[in-house]
């Protein structure tokens, strides 16, 4: 692993530990304070400090060391964990987030960051051991017993990559880090690979190490020392009192001579842990027989053995850009598969068509497998809101709890990243506008503690994210008056609850009595709706006075490749996401409601849109010779097919001329010029090379419902 790659791994690991610290601190803030949580926080801080020390990131080491000292004293019950200290630890954790993202040179230029760090250290001093805070911490108390008390030493066999020095890694940095995990009893440096001076390459590492470590740390903590060099090094870690077979297996894996290795183990002090009875190595000699033959460690014994690699880890880290590239390539595979399918159909060769069908099946399996790689639980995003709710509640002086439901619900990684900001806006608004103060809640007969719920679940091929509160609900009359004041609606405009609530998403709209750090500027909710719609989703508001509100966001599972339904209107191709389709009908066989684009479907009034009307398409037919014939009047073109679609609880119909059937659809974003176009969410390339537009079903359903309401109002006015 190169230095750059190792540093990247450090930053990723550090972020994970910082998130873990945040979650554990939140548990402490809720009153769950125990040794396990304290030890987890301590280990996270220590791992960050130790790994930073390997790379010489002293600005991280220096600050984190003081935090460690306080946590260590808390574990020893020398100080009591109370709210002031928890609040301060939150600030320290946030400062660690800042400095971890900075190199030493960047840190030296950030004077304000340095001052903040120094201030936090000064604030920690009342809880810290002022003498010990300047000295290394021995955290061998984590498990309660030293390795000597359990009967032996950890044995670490270390064969770093020969390119270790070239990659900028200092072998001694790992040994220094091990010394923070406990006491290194003995190190034996193996020099048998060092060549004569004339052949020596100063950039190549020739040394190997056998180490005896006294530590109460567990194996995972010791392994973390070498997390940046594991891929191209041979590292074996044996626990105290390892069996003779474990050491025999180790000797077999290593390239040096067996007798030489036995003497090394004896020199280390770990030999006393060997079971000297019946354990055999290569040449059928027992360990006892080998160990009784004297050998000079200064000699350089030769051996034809090579290192036997251990089994690789079952988990690997993959750069997200590589995964995105794979998805793009599979998208191109899908398009070419459709092209092959069309060409095979023209040949009418049965064998070829069957082979292409099999090819299509395999393509779908590859597509699904690749997309599953990019699916992650939304719980990681939800967890962040525990901290947001805590800090915002303190700022507002309110008592608010957060409940998370459906954290295991999976969504495309890109969707998860893009939905975080809209959710933050909604959560903050719910806390500021929706949930009352403690005094107001008591007066209204509610619990003093407000409740905020984040919930995720699957529905009709989509994921629904609901943010609900038990606050006072949305003031309908207040919304209406503010809309009239801003000229958004007229005095006598009649609006349904759905239409009234949607006014909240109007740019610049706000009912806040005064501007605060959180709200009142009229910026935010319109951005929320735009961001949700950019993800091909919709947002709906439900609210009841005195009982609370719910913001319900519906999103597709992925924005990469979907199962679509190919339709055509006026020579223009469209794709309808298959998950939204309820059924397909012959429009002519259903009775239309007079003066309205609406049909009676088994007792339900279903509004519908005609694609030629929505997108102002010139209608076309094909004559018997397949020549295109333009129609002068749209009224002459019969509406042939109707696709009933559903999103959330709303249904609508989409009238088209032709149904071409199911098709795998690779979603391509539209250019900036198409952004104002409503009803289109993207584009795709068909197998024959034609471009198809992917319909934005939530927007079209909303348009159909609004159109039906307008026509009903016009008819009522005319009567």
N, C-alpha and C positions, 0 to 999 in steps of 0.2 A: 504494500500500500504506500503510495507517495505521500509526502507531507501534506499537500493540499487536500488529498482524499481523507487523510487521517484527521485533519482539522475540520473538514466538513462533517465527518462522523462525530467529532467532539461536539460541534455546535448542535447537531441533531439530538445527541444523547443529553446534552445539557438542557435543551428545551423540554425534553421529556421529564427530566428530573425536576425542573422548575414547575412544570404542570403538576407533578406529583406532590411537590411541596405545597402548592396552592391548595390542592384538594385536601391534604392532611391538615393544613392550617384552618381550613373551613370547618373540618370536623371538630377541631379544638375550639373554634369559635362557637360551635353549637353545643359545647359542653362535654364532648367526648375526648377526654384527656387520659391517655394511658401510655404505658411503656412502649407498646407496639407502634403507636402513632409517633411518639417522640423519636424512637429509633429510626423509623422510616424517614422522618424529616432530617435527622442527623446524617443518615447514610446518603441522602440526596445531596446535602450540602457538602459532605466530605468527598463524594465521588466527583463533583464538579471541581472542588478545590484541587484534588489530587490529579485529575486529568489536565486541568489548567497548568499545574506545575510541570507536567511532562513537556508541555509546549512553551514553558517559560512565560506564561501569562500572569505575571506577578500581581497585576492590578486586581485580578479575580481572586488569586490566592490570598492576598493580604486582607481583603474585605471579608471573604467567606470564613477565614480563620477565626475572626472575632465572633461571627454568628455561631460557628461551631462551639466556641468556648461557652457561650450562653446556653446552647442546647445541651452541652455535656453536663453543665452544672444542674440543669433541670432534670436530666436523667439520674443524677446522683442525689436528687431531692434536696439540693443545697439552696435552690430558689423555687418559688411557687409560680406556676404558670397562671397568670391572671389576664384579664382583658387588656390592660395597658400594654403588657408585654406582647400579647398576641397581635395587637394593632401594629406595634413596632416591627414584629417579625414579618408581617404582611408587607410593610414598607421596605424592609431589607430584601425580601424576596423580589419585589418589583425592581429594586435597584440592581439586583443580580441579573435580572432580565436585561436591563440596560447595558451593564458592563460586559456581559457575555457576548453581546453583539458587537463590541468594539475591540479592535486590535490595540496593542500597547500605544502605537503612534497616535491612533485616533483618540484614545483615552487621554493622552497627554495634552491634546488640543481642546478637550472638553472641560473647561475650567469649572463650569456649573455642576457637571457630573461629579468632579472630584470633591467640590465643596459639599454636595449632598451626601456623598459617601462618608466624608469625615464627620458631618453632623450626625449621621445615623450611628456611626461608631461611638461618638460621644454619648448619644442617647442610650446605647447598649451598656455602657460601662457600669451603671448601677447594678446590673444583673450579672456582669462578667467578673471573673477572677482576674483582677488587673495584672497580677504577676504572670499567671498562666496564659493570659490572652496573647502574650507576646511569644509564647513557646509552643512547639508542636503538641498536638493533642493525641493521646493514646486512647483509642476507642475500643480497646480489647474487652471492654465491659459489656459489649452488646449482647453477647450470649451468656455472660455471667461466669464463665470459666476460661482459664487460659489453656493453651494446648499442652502445657506441661502437666496441668492438673488432670487432663484427659489421657495422659500417658505417652505423649510423643510430639514430634514436630510435623508441620506440613512440609512435604518435599516437593520442590518445584524444579523441574528439568526444563531448561530454557535454551532453545536453539533458534535464535533470531535469523531473519533472512540475511543473506550475505550482502544484499543491497540496502540494508538498514541505514547505514551511514549516508549513502548516496541520497536516500529519501528524506534526509534531514532529521532522523530519529536518533536520539542519544540513548544507548543501552543503559547507561547509568541512571537515566531519569526513571526507568521502570523499577530499578532497585531502590532508588530513593523513595518512590511511592510505596513499595512494599514495606519499607521501614515505618511508614505511617500507619500500617495495618497491624503492626506488632514489632517484635524484636527479631532481627535476622541473627540467628545463632551462628551460622557459618555459610560462607560462599566459597565454592571451589571453582576456579576458572580453568577450563580445559583449553589447552593451547596446542593440541596435537596437529591442528590444521594450519598453523602459522608457517608460511614458507620461508625459505632463505631470504635474506635481505634484498638481494638483487631482483627477486621475483615478487616482492611484497607490494601490494597495491594499497596505498594509504586510505582509499575510499571504500575498501572492502572489509567487512567484518569477519574475522577468523575465529573469534572466541565463542565458547559455549559455557553455560553456567549451570551448576547444580547447587541448589539453595535449600537450607534448612530454616524454616520460618516458624517462630513461636507466635501464634496468633489465635484469638478466639473468633476471628472472622469466618464466615462460611465460604464455600468454594466459589459461589457466584461472585462474591465481593473480591476475592483474589483474582478470579478470571478477568474481572473488569479492568484490572491493572493493564492487561495486554489487549484491550479491545481494539486498539488501533493497528495492531500488527498480527492479529490472529490469522488473517487470510494467507499470509505467505511465510509463517513461522511454524515451528514444531514445538508446542508447549504442552507439557504433561504436569498435572497437579495431583499429588497423592495426599490423602488426608492422614492425620495422626493415626498410628496403629494400623496402617495399611497392611494387607496380608502379604506373605511372601510371594504369592502368585502375582499380585499387583506389581511388585518390584521386578519379578522375573519377566513379566510382560513389558515393563518399561525398558529393561536391559535389551530385550529382543528388538524393540523399536529403534533403539539408538545405534548410530553407526560405529561407535568405538568398540574396542576389544572388551569382551565380557569381564575378564579378570581386572582389567584397568577400571571398568565402571564399578565393580564391587569395592575396590579400594577407595574410589571417589565417594561412594555412598558411606563407607566407614569414616572417611575423613569428614564428611558432612555431619555425621552424628545421627543420621537417619537409619543407619544399618541395624541399630539395636531393635528397630521395629520389624525386622525381617523374621519371617517364620523359616527357620533353617532346616526344617524337616520335610523331606520328600518333594520340595519344589525344584523343578528342573528347568534348565535353559538349553540353548542350542547345543550341541555336542554331548547331551545327556549327562553332563556333570552337574551335581547339585550345587546350590549356592554355597553350602558349607565347604565343599571341596575346593571350589574356586577361591573362596575367601581365605583359605589357609595357605595359599601359595603367595609368597611375598612379591610385591611388584613396586617399582620406583615410579612415583607419580610424575617425576620430572622427565621420565622417558616419554617417547611419542610412539606408542604401540600402533601398529597398522591393523586395519580390519577391512574386509570386503563387504561388510554389512552396509546397507543403506537405510535411511530413516523410513520406518513404516508409518504411513499417514493414518491418523485416526479418522473415524467417520465424520463427514462434514455436518455442520448444523442443518437442522430441518427448516430454518427460517433464514431468509436473506433480505437485505434491504435493496430496493430497486428505485433508482432515480425516477421521479414522476414524469420527467420529460421523455425518458425512454419508454415508459408505459404509454404515454400519449402518442408517441411515434408508432408504437405497435397498433394502437387503436386506429390510427389513420391508415396504416397499411392494410388492416383488415377491412376498413371501409372501401378501399380501392379493390380489394379482393371480391367484396360483395357486388360492386358495380360490374366488374368483369365477369363474375359468375352469371349475372343476369344477361349480359351480352351473349355469353356462350349458350345460355338457355334459349334465347331467341333464335340464334343461328342454328342450333340443333333442331328446333321445331320446324324450321323451314326445310330441312333435309328429309324429314319424315322417316328417318332411320331409327327404328325402334330400339335397337341396341344402344345407339348413341344417346338417345333421349333418356333411357334408363340410367346410363352412366352419368349423365348430367344431373339427373334427379338425385343420385347418390352424392354427387359433388355438392349440390345445394344443401343436402342434409348435413354434410361434414362442415360446410361453410357456416351454417347456423350454429353448430356446436362450438366451432372455434370462436365465432362472434360472441356467443353467450359466455364462454369461458374467459375471454379477454375482458369483457365488460364487468364480469364478477370480480376481476382483479382490482378494478377501480372503484368497487362498491365498498364503502366504509360505514360503520355505525354512526348515527348522528349524535350519539351520546357524548362524544368528545366535544362537540360544539355546545351542546346543552350544559355540560359541566362548567364551561366558562361563565355561564350566567349566574352561577352561585356567587361568584365574586362580585359580579356587576350588581346583583340584587343587594348583597351585603353592603357594598360601598354606597350605592345610591340611596338605600334606606337610611343609612347613617346621615348622609348629606341632607335628606328631606326631613329627618327627625321622625321617621315612621318605623313601625314594627311590621316587617313583611317577611314571610317565609316562602320558599320556592319548592315546589314539588315537580319532579321529572317523571314522566310516564313514556314508555316506548323508546328508551335510549338505545335499544338494540336494533331499531329500525334502520335499514341500510339505504343509502342513497349514493349516487355518483359523487366521487370526491370533488369534482369541479362544482357541482351543485352545492355541496356542503360549504365550500369556501365562499361562494357568492351569496349564500343566504344569511351568513352571519351578521352582516351590517343591517339588513332590513329587520332581522329579529331584534337586534339591539335597540333600534328606534322604537319598535313596538313595545318592548319590555319597559324601556324608560318612560314612555308615554303612559303606559298602564300604571306605573308606580306613581308618576307625578299627577296625572289627571284622574285616573280611575280609583285607586285605593285611597280611602280617607285617612286622616290623621287618627291617632289613638283616641283622642277626645271625641271626635265626630263618630267613630265606630261605636264607642261605649254609649253615646247618646241615642244612636239608632238601634241599639240592642244587639250589636254584632260583637264578635270576639275582638279584643284589642289588637290581635295580630292578624294582619291582612294575609290573604293567600293568593299566590301567583302560581299558575300551572302551565308547564311546557309539556306538550303531548305530541307524539308523532305516531302515525299509523298508516297502513296501506288501504287504498280505496279505489276500486275500478282502474287498476293499472297505474295509479298515481300515488304519491305520498302526500299526506295531509299533515301540516304542522299547525297546531292550534295553541294560541296564547290566550289564556283566560284569567280573569281576576274576579274576586268577590266584592268589588268596590261599589260605587254609587251608580254605575252605568252612565251611558251617554245622555246628556241633556238635549233631547230632540228640539225643544223650543229654542234653546240657546244656539244650537247649530243653525236652525232656520233663520233666526234673527241676524246672526253673523253673516250668513250667506246673502241675505237681503241687503245688509249694510255694505257688503263688498260688491254688490251688483251682480252676483252670480246667478241669482234667481229673482223673479218678480214677487211682489207682495202677495198676489193671489195664486201663485203657482202651487198646484197640488202634487205632492210627492209621497211615494210609498216610503216605508221605513228603510228599505234597501237603497232607494235613491237618495234619501236624506243622509244616511250614514256615509254614502259614497262621496258626499260633499267634503268630507274630512280630507280626502285625497286631492282636493283642488289646490293648485300651487298658491302658497301664501296664506292658506286658511289656517286659523288658530282661534280657539275660544278661550285661551289662557288670559286671566285678568292682568297678569304682569309677566314681564320677561324674566326668565331665570336662566341659570347655566344649563338647565335640562330642556326647557321648552318655552313656547310663547313667541318664537320668532317666525312661525309659519313655514319653517323649513324642516323637512324630514319626511312627513307622511306621503307627500307627492313623490318623493324620491323612492320611498318604499314601494309604492305601486309600480313605478317605472322599472325598478330592479326586479320585481317579481314577474312582471310581464316580459322582461328581457329573458327570463328563464322559461318562457312559454307557460307561465303559471297564472293563477288568478288569486285574488284576495277578497274575502267576504267578511262583513262585520255583523255580528249578532250582539244585541244589547237589551237589557231589561232594567228599567229604573229601580234603583235600590238593591239590585241583586248582582250586577256586574256586567262585564262585556267579554266577548270572545272574538279574536281576530283569527280567521281560518285561512291558511295559505295552502293551495293545492299546486303541486309541482309534478312534472314528469319524472320518472326514475332516472333518466339519463338524457343527455343532449348529444349523444354520439351516433348511435345506430338504433333505429326502432323498427318495429313491425308496422307497416303502413298499409293503406288501402288506396289503390290507384284509381282515380276518377278523372273524367275529362269534361270540359265545358267550353264550347266555342273554339275548339282546337287548342285550348290551353290545358295543360296537365296539372293536376293537384294531387297531393297526398294527404289523406286523413289518418291521423294516428289510430291504429286499430283498436287500442284499448278504450277509445271513447265511443266506438260504434255500438249501437244497440241492435239495429236491424236496417235492412234496405227494403224499400217499397216501390211499387209502381204508382207514381203520383196520380196518374189519370184514374186509377181505380178507387181513389178516396175523395170524399166530398169536401170541397173547400168552403170555408166560412165566407159569406158574402163580404166583399169590400175589405177583406183582410188576407194577408199571406199566412193562413192558418188552416190546419185540417183537424178533423175530429178522429182521433186514433183511439178506438176502444173506450170512448167516453172522455178522453183527455184532449184538451185543446193544445195542439203543438204548433207554435209559430215556425215558419221556415224562411230561408233566404235563398234566392237564386244567384248563383255565382256570377252569371252574366250581368246582373243588376249591381251586385256589390262592387265588382271590379270594372264595370263599364266596358264589358267585352263585346266585340262585334260577333254576333251569332253566325254560325256557319253550319252547313250540312254538306254531305257528300252525295253526289249523284251516282248513278250505276257505274260510271267509269272512274269513280273515286276522285273526280275533280272537285275542288272546293268551290262552293257557290255561296256568295255572301247574301245575307238576308237584309233587306232594307228595314223591315219593321220587326222589332223584337216581339211584338204580339203574335206574329206568324209562327214563331218557334215554339213547339209544344214542350212543356216540362215533362220529361220522361221518367227520371229516376229520383227518388228521395232517400237520402241517407239520414237516419235518425241518430243523433249523437247526444252524449250526456257528459256533463262535467259537474262534479259536486251533485247538488240536488236538482239541477236545471236540465231540461231537455229542449232540443230544437231540431229542425230539419235543414238539410243542405240539398238544394235541388241542382242536379247535374244532368248532362246528356247521356253519359256512358259510364258504366262500371267495368273497370279492367281487372279488378281482383287484388289479392294480397301481394305485397312486395316488400322485401327488406329495403329499408330506407336509410341511406347515409346522410345525416344532416349536415348541411353546409351553411355557414352564416351568410346573411345578405350584406351587401355593401351599404355604406352610410346613406346613399341616396334613397334606399328603400325603408329606412327607419320610420318615417312618418306614416308609412302604409299600414293600416290596421287590417287585421285578419290574416296576415302572412307571418309565419314564425321562422321561416328559413327556406332553403331550397335543396334540391337533390338532383342527381343525374341518373336518368333511367338507362336501362341496358341498351336501348337503341340510340342513345346519345341525346335524346330530348331532355330539356330542363323541366322539372316539376316543382311547383311551389307547395311547401308544407303549410297546411292551414292551421291557424291559431284558433283552436276550437273554443277556449274560454272567451276570447274576444268576440267571435262570431255568435256564440249563444247569447252573450250580453246584447249584441247588436240586434239579434232577432227579437229578443224580449222587448227591448226599447222600441223597436219598430212597431211591434204589435200594440204596445201601449199607446203610441202616438195615433195609430190608425183607429183604435177604439175611441180615443178622445175626440178625434175628428168626426167620426160617425155620430158620437153622442152629441157633439156641438151642432151638427147639421140637423139632427132630429129636433 
